[in-house]
């Protein structure tokens, strides 16, 4: 298994894999209007010299396209006692095509992403775990926090 950094050339496949992930949440208001802006944003971010976003991918064995990916970004927040510089990594879009699962692809991509964070001196990494992904993240050292998440959608 070869885990490699994602590039702008992989953006369309990463967006396709994101749709695979999002479909697992059974959103009754589904539409594909998000795909073009997501593709443009991802293409613009991948491969930057001073990147704050990274993707790690696995090419589909014996076929075209990707089998799996994991994305992550670095946010600058205000520091605190456990993270003085305030830089926080965020892992998202960890997904493997259904027919490629149980081969270690998501683990490999996530492990590579955590290495990318470490190389950049990031001291804290957050994510939201689905029930299917929780065991993987726990095995990599993630633990539940006391901080409940909330969201406000602005129109």
Secondary structure, 3 states (H helix, E strand, C coil): CCEEECCHHHHHHHHHHHHHHHHCCCCCCCCCCHHHHHHHHHHHHCCCCCCCEEEEEEECCCCCCEEEEEEEEEEECCCECCECCCEEEEEEEEEECHHHCCCCHHHHHHHHHHHHHHHCCCCEEEECCCCCCHHHHHHCCCCCCCCCCCCCCCC
